[in-house]
Amino acid sequence: MFGIVCGVTVGEYIRRRRLTRAAEDLADGAKVLDTALKYGYSSSEGFSRAFFAFHGAKPSEVKHGRPAKNFPRLKISFDEENPVLPTGMEMRAGKTLVGFKRRFCGVPYGEECLRQEHAFYSSTRGKQWLLLGAACDKTTEYAVVTNVGDDGYDYYIAYELDEWTRKELFDFSVTGMEIGGLGLEIFELPPCVCAVFETQRTRAPIGEYADIRKRIALKWLPQSGYRLADAPEVVALHWRVKEGERFIELWLPVEKEE
């Protein structure tokens, strides 16, 4: 939740704030070793490496007047304007998908998300086309976000294939190709209750869906009586339809607050 709203993980926010405060202390005359220990570093060497990576300057340089970066405290406001509402609450049946993944850094829908997504999609066209050709639904592809942690999250590009195709996909005598080396996975989405949100029908809804996801966390979820469930988030991209009618669905797994 924090990462979705703020664009960085809790751990990264704390790290940046500590290094910002450390620079302020050094500028006020604090000793380097004392500052390192104060902000959780066991040695001045480790502190100096982290400090330089963030500020682009050594602690001693900041201590003697060199400007440092400032990562300000986050202030989150909740307002009632422009509410975002789900199109419905649905029980998502278990679904079997076939796809491939990449471990992304940061948080889903955070500051690095769109850049990483673009690089992932633009460098794996062959696998996308292969799975699209085998898919039972040629108009929809899926993005699945799962295994979210402080070091990042798994992002899958996936498609729905029928049972026979999934069974024969890795059989060379059927495909005439060595599919096994492509990093494809067959994985199950567990059944769960989902709040479903949609973008508008337009030519390019990519930018809108990230904004919707943030507004869900800021405005809808705190007042909904639900909380995020421990299940994969699914984005259904209805992309191969008439150009002006493309849209994206967000399937957000939720459970009732106790």
C-alpha positions as CSV (number, residue, x, y, z in Angstrom):
1,M,0.0,0.0,0.0
2,F,2.8,2.4,1.0
3,G,4.7,1.7,-2.2
4,I,1.6,2.1,-4.5
5,V,0.8,5.5,-3.0
6,C,4.3,6.9,-2.6
7,G,6.2,5.3,-5.4
8,V,9.0,3.8,-3.3
9,T,9.1,0.9,-0.8
10,V,9.0,1.6,3.0
11,G,12.6,0.5,3.2
12,E,13.8,2.8,0.4
13,Y,11.9,5.7,1.9
14,I,13.5,5.2,5.3
15,R,17.0,4.9,3.7
16,R,16.6,8.1,1.7
17,R,15.2,10.0,4.8
18,R,18.1,8.8,7.0
19,L,20.7,9.9,4.4
20,T,19.0,13.3,4.1
21,R,19.0,13.8,7.9
22,A,22.6,12.6,8.0
23,A,23.6,15.3,5.5
24,E,21.8,17.9,7.7
25,D,23.7,16.7,10.8
26,L,27.0,16.8,9.0
27,A,26.4,20.3,7.7
28,D,25.7,21.3,11.4
29,G,29.1,20.0,12.4
30,A,28.5,16.4,13.5
31,K,31.3,13.9,13.2
32,V,31.2,11.3,10.4
33,L,31.4,8.2,12.6
34,D,28.9,9.6,15.1
35,T,26.5,10.3,12.2
36,A,27.0,6.8,10.7
37,L,26.2,5.1,14.0
38,K,23.2,7.4,14.6
39,Y,21.6,6.4,11.4
40,G,22.1,2.6,11.6
41,Y,25.5,2.0,9.9
42,S,28.1,-0.1,11.7
43,S,31.1,1.6,10.2
44,S,32.1,5.0,8.6
45,E,33.2,3.1,5.5
46,G,29.7,1.6,4.8
47,F,28.1,4.8,5.6
48,S,30.4,6.7,3.3
49,R,29.6,4.4,0.4
50,A,25.8,4.7,0.9
51,F,26.1,8.4,1.4
52,F,28.1,8.9,-1.8
53,A,25.7,6.7,-3.8
54,F,22.8,8.9,-2.7
55,H,24.2,12.4,-2.6
56,G,27.0,12.1,-5.1
57,A,29.4,13.6,-2.5
58,K,31.5,12.3,0.4
59,P,30.4,13.0,3.9
60,S,33.5,15.1,4.5
61,E,32.6,17.3,1.5
62,V,29.1,17.9,2.8
63,K,30.5,18.6,6.2
64,H,32.6,21.4,4.7
65,G,29.8,23.0,2.8
66,R,29.1,21.0,-0.4
67,P,25.3,20.9,-1.1
68,A,23.5,17.5,-0.7
69,K,20.3,16.1,-1.9
70,N,17.1,16.5,0.0
71,F,14.5,13.8,0.1
72,P,11.6,15.5,2.0
73,R,9.1,13.9,4.3
74,L,6.1,12.6,2.5
75,K,2.7,14.1,3.2
76,I,-0.3,12.2,2.0
77,S,-3.7,13.9,1.8
78,F,-7.0,12.2,1.3
79,D,-9.8,14.0,-0.5
80,E,-13.2,13.3,-1.7
81,E,-12.9,14.7,-5.2
82,N,-12.8,12.6,-8.4
83,P,-13.6,9.3,-6.7
84,V,-12.7,6.1,-8.4
85,L,-15.3,3.3,-8.2
86,P,-15.1,-0.4,-9.2
87,T,-17.3,-1.6,-12.0
88,G,-18.1,-4.5,-9.7
89,M,-17.0,-7.0,-7.0
90,E,-16.5,-10.4,-8.6
91,M,-15.4,-13.8,-7.6
92,R,-12.4,-14.6,-9.9
93,A,-12.4,-18.2,-10.7
94,G,-9.1,-20.0,-10.7
95,K,-7.3,-19.5,-14.0
96,T,-4.4,-21.2,-15.6
97,L,-2.0,-18.9,-17.6
98,V,1.2,-19.4,-19.5
99,G,3.7,-16.7,-19.5
100,F,7.2,-15.5,-18.6
101,K,8.5,-13.2,-15.9
102,R,11.1,-10.7,-15.0
103,R,12.0,-9.5,-11.5
104,F,11.4,-5.7,-11.4
105,C,12.9,-3.4,-8.8
106,G,10.9,-0.8,-6.8
107,V,7.2,-1.2,-6.3
108,P,4.3,-1.9,-8.6
109,Y,3.0,1.3,-10.3
110,G,6.0,3.1,-8.8
111,E,8.4,5.6,-10.4
112,E,10.4,2.8,-12.2
113,C,7.4,0.8,-13.2
114,L,6.6,2.1,-16.7
115,R,10.2,2.2,-17.8
116,Q,10.7,-1.4,-16.7
117,E,7.5,-2.5,-18.3
118,H,8.4,-0.8,-21.6
119,A,11.8,-2.5,-21.7
120,F,10.3,-5.9,-20.9
121,Y,7.6,-5.8,-23.5
122,S,9.8,-4.3,-26.2
123,S,12.5,-7.0,-25.7
124,T,10.3,-10.1,-25.7
125,R,8.1,-9.7,-28.8
126,G,8.9,-13.2,-30.1
127,K,7.7,-14.9,-27.0
128,Q,4.6,-12.7,-26.9
129,W,3.7,-13.5,-30.5
130,L,4.3,-17.3,-29.9
131,L,1.9,-17.3,-27.0
132,L,-0.6,-15.1,-28.7
133,G,-0.7,-17.5,-31.6
134,A,-1.5,-20.3,-29.2
135,A,-3.9,-18.4,-27.0
136,C,-7.6,-19.2,-27.0
137,D,-8.4,-15.4,-26.6
138,K,-6.6,-13.4,-29.2
139,T,-7.8,-10.0,-27.9
140,T,-6.6,-10.2,-24.3
141,E,-3.2,-10.5,-22.7
142,Y,-2.4,-10.4,-19.0
143,A,0.1,-8.8,-16.7
144,V,0.4,-10.4,-13.4
145,V,2.1,-8.9,-10.3
146,T,3.1,-11.2,-7.5
147,N,5.8,-11.9,-4.9
148,V,6.0,-8.3,-3.9
149,G,8.8,-7.6,-1.5
150,D,11.2,-4.9,-0.4
151,D,13.6,-5.9,-3.2
152,G,11.0,-5.7,-5.9
153,Y,8.3,-7.9,-7.4
154,D,7.7,-10.5,-10.2
155,Y,6.0,-9.2,-13.3
156,Y,4.5,-11.8,-15.7
157,I,3.4,-11.3,-19.3
158,A,0.9,-14.1,-19.8
159,Y,-1.8,-15.6,-22.0
160,E,-4.7,-18.0,-21.5
161,L,-4.2,-21.3,-23.4
162,D,-6.6,-24.2,-23.5
163,E,-5.8,-27.4,-21.7
164,W,-4.7,-29.4,-24.8
165,T,-2.3,-26.6,-25.9
166,R,-0.8,-26.3,-22.4
167,K,-0.3,-30.1,-22.4
168,E,1.4,-30.2,-25.8
169,L,3.3,-26.9,-25.6
170,F,6.7,-28.4,-24.5
171,D,6.5,-31.6,-26.7
172,F,9.0,-31.3,-29.5
173,S,7.2,-34.0,-31.5
174,V,4.1,-31.8,-31.6
175,T,5.7,-28.3,-31.9
176,G,8.8,-29.1,-33.8
177,M,10.6,-26.5,-31.6
178,E,12.5,-26.6,-28.3
179,I,10.1,-24.5,-26.3
180,G,11.6,-25.5,-23.0
181,G,14.5,-23.1,-23.1
182,L,12.3,-20.0,-23.5
183,G,11.6,-19.6,-19.8
184,L,7.9,-20.1,-20.2
185,E,5.9,-21.1,-17.1
186,I,2.4,-22.6,-16.6
187,F,1.0,-21.1,-13.4
188,E,-2.3,-21.0,-11.5
189,L,-4.1,-17.9,-10.4
190,P,-6.0,-18.9,-7.2
191,P,-9.7,-18.1,-6.9
192,C,-10.4,-14.9,-4.9
193,V,-12.7,-12.0,-4.6
194,C,-11.7,-9.1,-6.7
195,A,-12.6,-5.4,-7.1
196,V,-12.6,-4.8,-10.8
197,F,-11.7,-1.4,-12.3
198,E,-11.6,-0.3,-15.9
199,T,-10.0,2.5,-17.9
200,Q,-11.9,4.4,-20.5
201,R,-12.1,3.1,-24.0
202,T,-9.4,4.9,-25.9
203,R,-6.4,4.5,-28.2
204,A,-3.8,4.3,-25.5
205,P,-5.0,3.6,-22.0
206,I,-1.6,2.6,-20.5
207,G,-1.0,5.9,-18.7
208,E,-4.5,6.0,-17.2
209,Y,-4.4,2.6,-15.5
210,A,-1.3,3.4,-13.4
211,D,-3.1,6.6,-12.2
212,I,-6.3,4.6,-11.4
213,R,-4.3,2.1,-9.4
214,K,-2.9,4.9,-7.2
215,R,-6.3,6.5,-6.8
216,I,-7.7,3.2,-5.7
217,A,-5.1,3.0,-2.9
218,L,-5.6,6.7,-1.9
219,K,-9.4,7.1,-2.2
220,W,-11.3,3.9,-2.6
221,L,-9.6,1.3,-0.5
222,P,-9.4,3.3,2.8
223,Q,-13.2,3.8,2.8
224,S,-14.4,0.5,1.1
225,G,-14.4,-1.9,4.1
226,Y,-11.9,-4.1,2.2
227,R,-8.2,-4.6,2.4
228,L,-5.7,-6.0,-0.1
229,A,-5.6,-9.9,-0.1
230,D,-2.5,-11.9,-0.4
231,A,-3.0,-12.9,-4.0
232,P,-1.6,-11.9,-7.4
233,E,-2.9,-8.7,-9.0
234,V,-4.0,-9.1,-12.6
235,V,-4.2,-6.5,-15.3
236,A,-6.1,-7.6,-18.4
237,L,-5.1,-5.7,-21.5
238,H,-7.8,-5.7,-24.1
239,W,-5.4,-4.4,-26.7
240,R,-6.2,-6.2,-30.0
241,V,-9.6,-4.6,-30.6
242,K,-10.7,-1.6,-32.6
243,E,-8.0,1.0,-31.9
244,G,-10.2,3.6,-30.3
245,E,-11.8,1.0,-28.0
246,R,-8.8,-0.4,-26.2
247,F,-9.2,-0.6,-22.4
248,I,-7.5,-2.2,-19.4
249,E,-9.1,-4.0,-16.5
250,L,-7.5,-4.1,-13.0
251,W,-8.4,-7.1,-11.0
252,L,-7.5,-6.2,-7.4
253,P,-7.7,-9.1,-4.9
254,V,-9.4,-8.0,-1.7
255,E,-10.9,-9.3,1.5
256,K,-13.3,-7.9,4.0
257,E,-11.8,-6.0,6.9
258,E,-12.3,-7.8,10.2
